[in-house]
Amino acid sequence: MELIELSIEKLGKFIDGMRQIYHEVRVVDPQFCRVMDPDNGARICGHCFEVWAREHRCRECVSYRACLAKKVVEKDEICNDKCYHVIAMPFRLTLKSGVTRIVSVELISCVPVGHKTEKSEKSIEEICIEAGLQEGTGIPPYLTQTFRIVRHKKRHDPVTDLYNRDTFLSEAQQTMEKMPEIPRKFLVLKLKDMQKIKATYGTEASNEILRNVADSLKEYCGDGDIFGRIASDRFAALLLADRYDKKQFDACVTSREEHYKKTYQLRFQNSEFETDPESLVAMLDKE
């Protein structure tokens, strides 16, 4: 696969745009493990692994793999008890001297469940077009596919694939503002003792529970309903009031509780609220 060739100017525009979306954006020369500064003629700024508190090249270096395979590669990095998601996008960079290097643009995000981030009003596609990365009539295919995956990951919880907190809030608020005349019910479902279960039985066991609860929500909710995972141990749903049946929903939750009680002693807490856009955020965090 041929890589997109960028000048220093185009690279700078692309990075400026991506910085509106990601916590950190940087250019890495993976051959020498160096960070390059496109604002200063690709000046070398230090070793790329220093940001992860390491003293040598990372195992399975994401930028090295991306440049070697000539495709976008993703990886999670753990540092200071936080998980960072890194997307490495390879490009062929032409310096002002005429020298060409294969470099990687790393898009780094750290968004724990429940943490709200500022968002750019521009789409990634718009940023690429402004930076001059389009070819022919649109964005190159391998970037288009990557953007689709990236956009989905930014909007969905990685464990359950339901909406994450930010997306749920946005979709719920927009729905209530566009159709205020339609009565709805807002539910928050809290899974009690999840931290104890995770510590005792491991991450995969707790993730299995979360995925099963998510499947129950998918089965129960229908067209016009909005639901997501809003915190490590909480789910939320905005349901059409005339279709919501409390007994049926409680029975759905109880069946899961009985199933897991035999092994994990899991308990569910279901809270029901009337809805309005202004109080939605407060209700998400209500105990």
N, C-alpha and C positions, 0 to 999 in steps of 0.2 A: 504494500500500500504506500502510495506517495504521500509524504507529509506536506502540510500547508507551509509555504515559505513566507516568513514575515520580516519586515524591516523593523528596526528599533522603534520607529515612530508608530507603526501599526501595533506592535507588541505593547507599547506604552498605553495606547488608547484602549486596547482589550483589557489590560490589567486594571486601568482606572475604572472601567465599567464593572468588572467582576468584583472589585472592592466594595461596591454598593451592596453586594449580596453575601459575600463570604467574610468570615472573621479575619482571615489572612490570605493574601494572594502573593506568590513569590515565583521567581524564575530560578530554576536549578540546572546547573551543568552537572549531570550525574556522573560523568566520567571522572571528574575531579572532586565531586561532593561539595561544590561551591554554589553559593547564592549570588546571583547577578542582579545589579540594579539598573533597570532599563531607563530610569530617569537621569542616570549619569553615564551614559554611553556604555552600558553593560559592565560597569565597574564591579570587581569582585568584593563581596561584603563579608565573607566568612564561610564557615562550613555549614551545610544544610542540616546536619544531624545535631547541631548544638541546640536547636529549638526543642529537641526531645530530650535534652539533658544527657546526651551520649557523647562519647569521646572518639567514636569511629563510625564508619558506615553502618547504616541500619541493616538488619537482616531483611532480606526480600525488599530491598529498596524500591519503592513504588515508582520513582522517576526513572531509575535505571531500567526497570522492567518495561515501562511505557515506551521509552525511546528504543529499546532493543526490539520490542514487538511492533513498534510503530502503530500503537493503538492506545486508547484511553484505558488506564488501569486504576483501580481503587483499593484503598487499604485503610484500616483503623489503626491508630497509634495511641498508646496509653502513656500519659505523662502527668505527674502530680495529681494522681487520682482522677483524672479526667480522660474521657475518650474523644479523640479527634478523628474526624473522617477526612481522608485526603484523596482528592481526585487529581491524578497526574495526566496532563494533556501534552503530548509531544508535538513540537514544531521544529521547522528548520529556520534558524535565525540568521539573517544576514547583517553583519556588523557594518558600521560606516566605513571600515577599512576594506570591505569587500569579502572578508573572511566569513565562512559559513559554519555554523555549529548546530548540532542537534541538541535542543534544550527541552526542558519540561516546565510547563506552568502548573504549579500546585495550587489547587483550590482547597483551602482548609476550613473546616467548620467544626464547632463544638457546641452542640445544641442538646443539652440534657432534656428529658421529657419534662414538660412544664415550664421550660425557660423560653420567654418570648424574645425574639430578635427583631430589629428594624429591617424592613424589606425595601428593596428598590422598586420603584414604580415601573421600571423598564424590564422587559423580558430579556433572557439571555440571548435570544435571537437578535433582538434590537441592538444589544451591545455589540454583537459580532458584526452586524451590518455597519454600524457606526465606525467600527475599527477597520472595516474593509476586508473582513475575512470571508465574504461571500464569493462564490465562483459561479459563473454562468447566471442562472436565474435564482439561486438560493444558497443556503449554507451547505457546505460539503456533507455528504451522507454520513460519514462516521461521526461528525460533530452533531448532526441532527439527532441521530440515535442516542448519543450520549446525553444531549439536553433533555430528551424525553425521559430517560432513566433518572437523571439528576432531579428534574422537576417532580417526578413521582416520589423520590426519596425525601425531598424537602417537605412534601405535603403529607406523608404517611409515616406511621409508627413502624420502625424496622422489625419489631417482633410479631405484631398482629396484622400488619398491613392495613389497619384502619386509619382514618384521619388522625393526625397528631393534634396536639392542643391548639396550636395556632390556626391550623386549617379548620378544625371543628368550630372554633370561635368565629372565624371569618365567614364560613358557610352559614352558620346558624344566625349570625347577626344580619347578613345579607338577606336570608330567607324571611326573617321576621320583619325587616324593614320594607321589603318588596311586597309582602302579602300579610300586612298586619291584621286583616279582617279574618284570617283563618286561625281558629283556636288551636293551640298546641300544648303538649305537656313536655316538661323538661325533667329528665331523670338522671341521677348520678348514682352509679353503682360502685361501691367500695369493696375491695377484697381485703378482708382483715387477715392479719398475721402473715402476709406475703413475705416480709423480710425474714421472719423466723423460718418459713418454709424454704426460702432460698438458701439461708445459712445452713439448714439441716440437710436438705436433699439436693441442693445444687441449682445452678442457673437454668439448666435444661428442663428440670422438673417444674420450676416456676414459670418458665416460658411456655411449657405445654399447657399449664392451667390458663395462662393468658390467652393463648391461641384458641383454646376450647370455649372460653367465655366469649371471645370475639366471634367465633362461629355461631354461638347462640344468638348474639345480637344480629348477625347477618340473617339468620333464619327468621327471627321475630320481626325485624324492621322491614318496611316495604318502601315503595315509591313515595317520595316526598319526605321521608324520614332522614335525619342526619345523625350519625353516631361516630364515636371515635374513642381512642384511648388518650386521656387527658393528663395522666400522671402515672407513676410507676405502678400504683395499685388501684387506679380509678378509670372507669369508663363513663361516658356521658352519651345521652341520646335525646334528640329533639323530635318528638313524635306528633303526628296528627292526632288531635284530642279525640275525634269521633271514632278513631280506629284503636285507640289505646284501651286495653282491657287489663286492669290492675291484677285481677285474679290470674289471668293467663300469663302475664309477665312474671308475677311472683312465683307461679308454678314452674315456669321456665328456669328461673333463678334457683328455686328450691331443688329442682332435679339435679342441677350442677352441684349444689352444696352437699346433697346427700351422696352423690357420686364420689366427691373428693374427701368427704368427712371420714370415710373409712381408712384413708391413708394419711391425709395431710392435716386433718382438723381445720379445714378451711371454712371461714364464715363470710357471709355476704351481708352488706348493709345497703339497702335500696332506699334512696331519698327522692321524693317527688315534689316538684315545684310548679307554680304558675310561671309563665315566662314574660319577660320584656327585655329588650336589648340592653337597657342600662344596667340591669341587675345580673346579667348573665355571667360576667366574670366573677362576681362575688359568690354566686351560687356554686361555681365550679370548685371553689376551695372550702366550702362550708363543711364543717365536721358533722 
